[in-house]
Amino acid sequence: MPVFFCLGVSSVGMKDDEYKRMTYDLTMNFANVLAKLNPDLTFEYVSGGGTDSTEKGRLAWARVKGATENALMRLFKNSYMMRPGFMKATPGQKNVKSYYKYLDWLYPIGRALYPSGFSTLQELALAMIKSAANGYEKQILEVKDIVALAKW
């Protein structure tokens, strides 16, 4: 049974302890309940590009995301950490940040010049479904993995 955990907040304008509470604490409280019910489930987590697995970097949000990923991978042997980069909004998508309409034109240029930093929401969704159904060779999927798995 897969669980797709896509809940998250931006760290912009948040205090470090508030971001940790909303990212690490919330995720792990939820995950711990699930692990008690079914430790063999597949846990799919939307993290972010630039996440710091060492938990020692200078950016607080990246350390928190890294700590969350590490804890989830210890808790669930079948877990996949998705690290999308800049994602192109999908037509009809709800809750898109208002400033995205000003950045949307950058997507085709960014994807052409820096493909490892740009993906779509559709690619992320397909990669999550496919890794949950078939597994994947890595637990941490960067943009290039997400895009490749979505095509596979």
mmCIF file of the C-alpha atoms, coordinates in Angstrom:
data_MODEL
# 
_entry.id   MODEL 
# 
loop_
_atom_site.group_PDB 
_atom_site.id 
_atom_site.type_symbol 
_atom_site.label_atom_id 
_atom_site.label_alt_id 
_atom_site.label_comp_id 
_atom_site.label_asym_id 
_atom_site.label_entity_id 
_atom_site.label_seq_id 
_atom_site.pdbx_PDB_ins_code 
_atom_site.Cartn_x 
_atom_site.Cartn_y 
_atom_site.Cartn_z 
_atom_site.occupancy 
_atom_site.B_iso_or_equiv 
_atom_site.pdbx_formal_charge 
_atom_site.auth_seq_id 
_atom_site.auth_comp_id 
_atom_site.auth_asym_id 
_atom_site.auth_atom_id 
_atom_site.pdbx_PDB_model_num 
ATOM 1   C CA . MET A 1 1   ? 0.000  0.000  0.000   1.00 0.00 ? 1   MET A CA 1 
ATOM 2   C CA . PRO A 1 2   ? 1.533  3.356  -0.978  1.00 0.00 ? 2   PRO A CA 1 
ATOM 3   C CA . VAL A 1 3   ? 1.192  6.665  0.808   1.00 0.00 ? 3   VAL A CA 1 
ATOM 4   C CA . PHE A 1 4   ? 1.795  9.851  -1.175  1.00 0.00 ? 4   PHE A CA 1 
ATOM 5   C CA . PHE A 1 5   ? 2.847  12.617 1.220   1.00 0.00 ? 5   PHE A CA 1 
ATOM 6   C CA . CYS A 1 6   ? 2.753  15.869 -0.718  1.00 0.00 ? 6   CYS A CA 1 
ATOM 7   C CA . LEU A 1 7   ? 2.040  18.308 2.102   1.00 0.00 ? 7   LEU A CA 1 
ATOM 8   C CA . GLY A 1 8   ? 4.547  21.096 2.550   1.00 0.00 ? 8   GLY A CA 1 
ATOM 9   C CA . VAL A 1 9   ? 5.179  24.778 3.042   1.00 0.00 ? 9   VAL A CA 1 
ATOM 10  C CA . SER A 1 10  ? 7.687  27.263 1.737   1.00 0.00 ? 10  SER A CA 1 
ATOM 11  C CA . SER A 1 11  ? 10.319 28.390 4.211   1.00 0.00 ? 11  SER A CA 1 
ATOM 12  C CA . VAL A 1 12  ? 10.160 31.934 2.843   1.00 0.00 ? 12  VAL A CA 1 
ATOM 13  C CA . GLY A 1 13  ? 9.309  34.291 5.692   1.00 0.00 ? 13  GLY A CA 1 
ATOM 14  C CA . MET A 1 14  ? 9.128  31.517 8.298   1.00 0.00 ? 14  MET A CA 1 
ATOM 15  C CA . LYS A 1 15  ? 11.191 31.225 11.456  1.00 0.00 ? 15  LYS A CA 1 
ATOM 16  C CA . ASP A 1 16  ? 13.402 28.138 11.550  1.00 0.00 ? 16  ASP A CA 1 
ATOM 17  C CA . ASP A 1 17  ? 11.532 26.496 14.435  1.00 0.00 ? 17  ASP A CA 1 
ATOM 18  C CA . GLU A 1 18  ? 8.157  27.095 12.774  1.00 0.00 ? 18  GLU A CA 1 
ATOM 19  C CA . TYR A 1 19  ? 9.415  25.600 9.498   1.00 0.00 ? 19  TYR A CA 1 
ATOM 20  C CA . LYS A 1 20  ? 10.791 22.564 11.365  1.00 0.00 ? 20  LYS A CA 1 
ATOM 21  C CA . ARG A 1 21  ? 7.453  22.074 13.100  1.00 0.00 ? 21  ARG A CA 1 
ATOM 22  C CA . MET A 1 22  ? 5.523  22.316 9.830   1.00 0.00 ? 22  MET A CA 1 
ATOM 23  C CA . THR A 1 23  ? 7.954  20.141 7.869   1.00 0.00 ? 23  THR A CA 1 
ATOM 24  C CA . TYR A 1 24  ? 9.749  17.626 10.079  1.00 0.00 ? 24  TYR A CA 1 
ATOM 25  C CA . ASP A 1 25  ? 7.448  17.314 13.093  1.00 0.00 ? 25  ASP A CA 1 
ATOM 26  C CA . LEU A 1 26  ? 4.187  17.137 11.155  1.00 0.00 ? 26  LEU A CA 1 
ATOM 27  C CA . THR A 1 27  ? 5.560  14.649 8.631   1.00 0.00 ? 27  THR A CA 1 
ATOM 28  C CA . MET A 1 28  ? 7.144  12.403 11.234  1.00 0.00 ? 28  MET A CA 1 
ATOM 29  C CA . ASN A 1 29  ? 4.103  12.391 13.524  1.00 0.00 ? 29  ASN A CA 1 
ATOM 30  C CA . PHE A 1 30  ? 2.021  11.213 10.579  1.00 0.00 ? 30  PHE A CA 1 
ATOM 31  C CA . ALA A 1 31  ? 4.654  8.713  9.416   1.00 0.00 ? 31  ALA A CA 1 
ATOM 32  C CA . ASN A 1 32  ? 5.124  7.205  12.876  1.00 0.00 ? 32  ASN A CA 1 
ATOM 33  C CA . VAL A 1 33  ? 1.402  6.463  13.165  1.00 0.00 ? 33  VAL A CA 1 
ATOM 34  C CA . LEU A 1 34  ? 1.461  4.780  9.751   1.00 0.00 ? 34  LEU A CA 1 
ATOM 35  C CA . ALA A 1 35  ? 4.594  2.794  10.564  1.00 0.00 ? 35  ALA A CA 1 
ATOM 36  C CA . LYS A 1 36  ? 2.893  1.308  13.625  1.00 0.00 ? 36  LYS A CA 1 
ATOM 37  C CA . LEU A 1 37  ? -0.071 0.280  11.471  1.00 0.00 ? 37  LEU A CA 1 
ATOM 38  C CA . ASN A 1 38  ? 1.941  -1.029 8.525   1.00 0.00 ? 38  ASN A CA 1 
ATOM 39  C CA . PRO A 1 39  ? 5.752  -0.796 8.531   1.00 0.00 ? 39  PRO A CA 1 
ATOM 40  C CA . ASP A 1 40  ? 5.900  -2.407 5.069   1.00 0.00 ? 40  ASP A CA 1 
ATOM 41  C CA . LEU A 1 41  ? 3.985  0.282  3.227   1.00 0.00 ? 41  LEU A CA 1 
ATOM 42  C CA . THR A 1 42  ? 5.620  2.413  0.547   1.00 0.00 ? 42  THR A CA 1 
ATOM 43  C CA . PHE A 1 43  ? 6.044  6.039  1.604   1.00 0.00 ? 43  PHE A CA 1 
ATOM 44  C CA . GLU A 1 44  ? 6.433  8.621  -1.177  1.00 0.00 ? 44  GLU A CA 1 
ATOM 45  C CA . TYR A 1 45  ? 7.628  12.015 0.083   1.00 0.00 ? 45  TYR A CA 1 
ATOM 46  C CA . VAL A 1 46  ? 7.817  15.263 -1.884  1.00 0.00 ? 46  VAL A CA 1 
ATOM 47  C CA . SER A 1 47  ? 10.980 16.929 -0.662  1.00 0.00 ? 47  SER A CA 1 
ATOM 48  C CA . GLY A 1 48  ? 12.838 19.479 -2.763  1.00 0.00 ? 48  GLY A CA 1 
ATOM 49  C CA . GLY A 1 49  ? 15.845 20.117 -4.941  1.00 0.00 ? 49  GLY A CA 1 
ATOM 50  C CA . GLY A 1 50  ? 18.810 21.237 -2.869  1.00 0.00 ? 50  GLY A CA 1 
ATOM 51  C CA . THR A 1 51  ? 17.859 19.176 0.190   1.00 0.00 ? 51  THR A CA 1 
ATOM 52  C CA . ASP A 1 52  ? 20.836 18.514 2.470   1.00 0.00 ? 52  ASP A CA 1 
ATOM 53  C CA . SER A 1 53  ? 21.119 14.828 3.387   1.00 0.00 ? 53  SER A CA 1 
ATOM 54  C CA . THR A 1 54  ? 24.082 15.557 5.671   1.00 0.00 ? 54  THR A CA 1 
ATOM 55  C CA . GLU A 1 55  ? 21.881 17.839 7.818   1.00 0.00 ? 55  GLU A CA 1 
ATOM 56  C CA . LYS A 1 56  ? 24.933 20.090 8.301   1.00 0.00 ? 56  LYS A CA 1 
ATOM 57  C CA . GLY A 1 57  ? 24.645 22.684 5.535   1.00 0.00 ? 57  GLY A CA 1 
ATOM 58  C CA . ARG A 1 58  ? 24.135 26.407 6.019   1.00 0.00 ? 58  ARG A CA 1 
ATOM 59  C CA . LEU A 1 59  ? 20.512 26.558 4.817   1.00 0.00 ? 59  LEU A CA 1 
ATOM 60  C CA . ALA A 1 60  ? 18.042 25.682 7.580   1.00 0.00 ? 60  ALA A CA 1 
ATOM 61  C CA . TRP A 1 61  ? 15.265 24.555 5.232   1.00 0.00 ? 61  TRP A CA 1 
ATOM 62  C CA . ALA A 1 62  ? 17.637 22.152 3.447   1.00 0.00 ? 62  ALA A CA 1 
ATOM 63  C CA . ARG A 1 63  ? 18.809 20.668 6.772   1.00 0.00 ? 63  ARG A CA 1 
ATOM 64  C CA . VAL A 1 64  ? 15.206 20.179 7.920   1.00 0.00 ? 64  VAL A CA 1 
ATOM 65  C CA . LYS A 1 65  ? 14.229 18.505 4.642   1.00 0.00 ? 65  LYS A CA 1 
ATOM 66  C CA . GLY A 1 66  ? 17.346 16.318 4.862   1.00 0.00 ? 66  GLY A CA 1 
ATOM 67  C CA . ALA A 1 67  ? 16.522 15.294 8.432   1.00 0.00 ? 67  ALA A CA 1 
ATOM 68  C CA . THR A 1 68  ? 12.973 14.475 7.352   1.00 0.00 ? 68  THR A CA 1 
ATOM 69  C CA . GLU A 1 69  ? 14.148 12.360 4.428   1.00 0.00 ? 69  GLU A CA 1 
ATOM 70  C CA . ASN A 1 70  ? 16.687 10.509 6.572   1.00 0.00 ? 70  ASN A CA 1 
ATOM 71  C CA . ALA A 1 71  ? 14.125 9.745  9.275   1.00 0.00 ? 71  ALA A CA 1 
ATOM 72  C CA . LEU A 1 72  ? 11.597 8.494  6.720   1.00 0.00 ? 72  LEU A CA 1 
ATOM 73  C CA . MET A 1 73  ? 14.169 6.219  5.070   1.00 0.00 ? 73  MET A CA 1 
ATOM 74  C CA . ARG A 1 74  ? 15.011 4.735  8.479   1.00 0.00 ? 74  ARG A CA 1 
ATOM 75  C CA . LEU A 1 75  ? 11.317 4.228  9.241   1.00 0.00 ? 75  LEU A CA 1 
ATOM 76  C CA . PHE A 1 76  ? 10.230 2.722  5.904   1.00 0.00 ? 76  PHE A CA 1 
ATOM 77  C CA . LYS A 1 77  ? 12.462 0.442  3.852   1.00 0.00 ? 77  LYS A CA 1 
ATOM 78  C CA . ASN A 1 78  ? 10.173 1.161  0.897   1.00 0.00 ? 78  ASN A CA 1 
ATOM 79  C CA . SER A 1 79  ? 10.377 4.924  0.717   1.00 0.00 ? 79  SER A CA 1 
ATOM 80  C CA . TYR A 1 80  ? 11.150 7.383  -2.038  1.00 0.00 ? 80  TYR A CA 1 
ATOM 81  C CA . MET A 1 81  ? 12.206 10.982 -1.573  1.00 0.00 ? 81  MET A CA 1 
ATOM 82  C CA . MET A 1 82  ? 11.217 13.120 -4.540  1.00 0.00 ? 82  MET A CA 1 
ATOM 83  C CA . ARG A 1 83  ? 13.361 16.207 -5.100  1.00 0.00 ? 83  ARG A CA 1 
ATOM 84  C CA . PRO A 1 84  ? 11.708 18.224 -7.841  1.00 0.00 ? 84  PRO A CA 1 
ATOM 85  C CA . GLY A 1 85  ? 13.319 21.468 -8.858  1.00 0.00 ? 85  GLY A CA 1 
ATOM 86  C CA . PHE A 1 86  ? 11.428 24.345 -10.396 1.00 0.00 ? 86  PHE A CA 1 
ATOM 87  C CA . MET A 1 87  ? 8.111  22.859 -11.478 1.00 0.00 ? 87  MET A CA 1 
ATOM 88  C CA . LYS A 1 88  ? 6.014  24.139 -14.323 1.00 0.00 ? 88  LYS A CA 1 
ATOM 89  C CA . ALA A 1 89  ? 2.435  24.675 -13.241 1.00 0.00 ? 89  ALA A CA 1 
ATOM 90  C CA . THR A 1 90  ? -0.112 22.411 -14.885 1.00 0.00 ? 90  THR A CA 1 
ATOM 91  C CA . PRO A 1 91  ? -3.194 23.950 -16.517 1.00 0.00 ? 91  PRO A CA 1 
ATOM 92  C CA . GLY A 1 92  ? -6.073 23.815 -14.030 1.00 0.00 ? 92  GLY A CA 1 
ATOM 93  C CA . GLN A 1 93  ? -3.749 23.344 -11.060 1.00 0.00 ? 93  GLN A CA 1 
ATOM 94  C CA . LYS A 1 94  ? -5.060 24.848 -7.806  1.00 0.00 ? 94  LYS A CA 1 
ATOM 95  C CA . ASN A 1 95  ? -3.077 26.774 -5.184  1.00 0.00 ? 95  ASN A CA 1 
ATOM 96  C CA . VAL A 1 96  ? -0.351 28.003 -7.516  1.00 0.00 ? 96  VAL A CA 1 
ATOM 97  C CA . LYS A 1 97  ? 1.727  30.815 -6.053  1.00 0.00 ? 97  LYS A CA 1 
ATOM 98  C CA . SER A 1 98  ? 0.695  34.094 -7.669  1.00 0.00 ? 98  SER A CA 1 
ATOM 99  C CA . TYR A 1 99  ? 4.250  34.954 -8.692  1.00 0.00 ? 99  TYR A CA 1 
ATOM 100 C CA . TYR A 1 100 ? 4.478  31.803 -10.856 1.00 0.00 ? 100 TYR A CA 1 
ATOM 101 C CA . LYS A 1 101 ? 2.597  33.569 -13.633 1.00 0.00 ? 101 LYS A CA 1 
ATOM 102 C CA . TYR A 1 102 ? 5.571  35.927 -13.887 1.00 0.00 ? 102 TYR A CA 1 
ATOM 103 C CA . LEU A 1 103 ? 8.097  33.073 -13.927 1.00 0.00 ? 103 LEU A CA 1 
ATOM 104 C CA . ASP A 1 104 ? 6.265  30.630 -16.177 1.00 0.00 ? 104 ASP A CA 1 
ATOM 105 C CA . TRP A 1 105 ? 8.000  31.939 -19.302 1.00 0.00 ? 105 TRP A CA 1 
ATOM 106 C CA . LEU A 1 106 ? 11.356 30.867 -17.809 1.00 0.00 ? 106 LEU A CA 1 
ATOM 107 C CA . TYR A 1 107 ? 10.428 27.195 -17.789 1.00 0.00 ? 107 TYR A CA 1 
ATOM 108 C CA . PRO A 1 108 ? 11.217 26.281 -21.441 1.00 0.00 ? 108 PRO A CA 1 
ATOM 109 C CA . ILE A 1 109 ? 14.507 28.189 -21.325 1.00 0.00 ? 109 ILE A CA 1 
ATOM 110 C CA . GLY A 1 110 ? 15.492 26.679 -17.975 1.00 0.00 ? 110 GLY A CA 1 
ATOM 111 C CA . ARG A 1 111 ? 14.542 23.183 -19.067 1.00 0.00 ? 111 ARG A CA 1 
ATOM 112 C CA . ALA A 1 112 ? 16.681 23.539 -22.199 1.00 0.00 ? 112 ALA A CA 1 
ATOM 113 C CA . LEU A 1 113 ? 19.717 25.047 -20.452 1.00 0.00 ? 113 LEU A CA 1 
ATOM 114 C CA . TYR A 1 114 ? 19.506 23.298 -17.070 1.00 0.00 ? 114 TYR A CA 1 
ATOM 115 C CA . PRO A 1 115 ? 17.344 20.165 -17.433 1.00 0.00 ? 115 PRO A CA 1 
ATOM 116 C CA . SER A 1 116 ? 18.389 18.794 -14.032 1.00 0.00 ? 116 SER A CA 1 
ATOM 117 C CA . GLY A 1 117 ? 16.661 21.724 -12.332 1.00 0.00 ? 117 GLY A CA 1 
ATOM 118 C CA . PHE A 1 118 ? 13.261 21.779 -14.072 1.00 0.00 ? 118 PHE A CA 1 
ATOM 119 C CA . SER A 1 119 ? 10.359 19.333 -14.103 1.00 0.00 ? 119 SER A CA 1 
ATOM 120 C CA . THR A 1 120 ? 6.588  19.348 -14.350 1.00 0.00 ? 120 THR A CA 1 
ATOM 121 C CA . LEU A 1 121 ? 3.966  18.436 -11.798 1.00 0.00 ? 121 LEU A CA 1 
ATOM 122 C CA . GLN A 1 122 ? 2.809  15.696 -14.164 1.00 0.00 ? 122 GLN A CA 1 
ATOM 123 C CA . GLU A 1 123 ? 6.312  14.182 -14.277 1.00 0.00 ? 123 GLU A CA 1 
ATOM 124 C CA . LEU A 1 124 ? 6.483  14.240 -10.486 1.00 0.00 ? 124 LEU A CA 1 
ATOM 125 C CA . ALA A 1 125 ? 3.095  12.529 -10.170 1.00 0.00 ? 125 ALA A CA 1 
ATOM 126 C CA . LEU A 1 126 ? 3.997  9.829  -12.709 1.00 0.00 ? 126 LEU A CA 1 
ATOM 127 C CA . ALA A 1 127 ? 7.352  9.181  -11.028 1.00 0.00 ? 127 ALA A CA 1 
ATOM 128 C CA . MET A 1 128 ? 5.654  8.819  -7.646  1.00 0.00 ? 128 MET A CA 1 
ATOM 129 C CA . ILE A 1 129 ? 3.069  6.384  -8.988  1.00 0.00 ? 129 ILE A CA 1 
ATOM 130 C CA . LYS A 1 130 ? 5.636  4.336  -10.916 1.00 0.00 ? 130 LYS A CA 1 
ATOM 131 C CA . SER A 1 131 ? 8.143  4.114  -8.048  1.00 0.00 ? 131 SER A CA 1 
ATOM 132 C CA . ALA A 1 132 ? 5.341  3.070  -5.681  1.00 0.00 ? 132 ALA A CA 1 
ATOM 133 C CA . ALA A 1 133 ? 4.129  0.402  -8.105  1.00 0.00 ? 133 ALA A CA 1 
ATOM 134 C CA . ASN A 1 134 ? 7.463  -0.926 -9.390  1.00 0.00 ? 134 ASN A CA 1 
ATOM 135 C CA . GLY A 1 135 ? 10.177 0.352  -7.051  1.00 0.00 ? 135 GLY A CA 1 
ATOM 136 C CA . TYR A 1 136 ? 13.225 2.275  -8.184  1.00 0.00 ? 136 TYR A CA 1 
ATOM 137 C CA . GLU A 1 137 ? 16.973 1.748  -7.910  1.00 0.00 ? 137 GLU A CA 1 
ATOM 138 C CA . LYS A 1 138 ? 17.413 4.789  -5.647  1.00 0.00 ? 138 LYS A CA 1 
ATOM 139 C CA . GLN A 1 139 ? 15.471 6.087  -2.664  1.00 0.00 ? 139 GLN A CA 1 
ATOM 140 C CA . ILE A 1 140 ? 16.324 9.720  -3.385  1.00 0.00 ? 140 ILE A CA 1 
ATOM 141 C CA . LEU A 1 141 ? 15.134 10.861 -6.789  1.00 0.00 ? 141 LEU A CA 1 
ATOM 142 C CA . GLU A 1 142 ? 16.544 14.059 -8.214  1.00 0.00 ? 142 GLU A CA 1 
ATOM 143 C CA . VAL A 1 143 ? 14.971 15.853 -11.192 1.00 0.00 ? 143 VAL A CA 1 
ATOM 144 C CA . LYS A 1 144 ? 16.783 13.689 -13.768 1.00 0.00 ? 144 LYS A CA 1 
ATOM 145 C CA . ASP A 1 145 ? 15.468 10.549 -12.049 1.00 0.00 ? 145 ASP A CA 1 
ATOM 146 C CA . ILE A 1 146 ? 11.938 11.965 -11.827 1.00 0.00 ? 146 ILE A CA 1 
ATOM 147 C CA . VAL A 1 147 ? 11.871 12.889 -15.513 1.00 0.00 ? 147 VAL A CA 1 
ATOM 148 C CA . ALA A 1 148 ? 13.348 9.536  -16.606 1.00 0.00 ? 148 ALA A CA 1 
ATOM 149 C CA . LEU A 1 149 ? 10.967 7.515  -14.448 1.00 0.00 ? 149 LEU A CA 1 
ATOM 150 C CA . ALA A 1 150 ? 7.982  9.511  -15.704 1.00 0.00 ? 150 ALA A CA 1 
ATOM 151 C CA . LYS A 1 151 ? 8.907  8.525  -19.291 1.00 0.00 ? 151 LYS A CA 1 
ATOM 152 C CA . TRP A 1 152 ? 9.601  4.889  -18.458 1.00 0.00 ? 152 TRP A CA 1 
# 
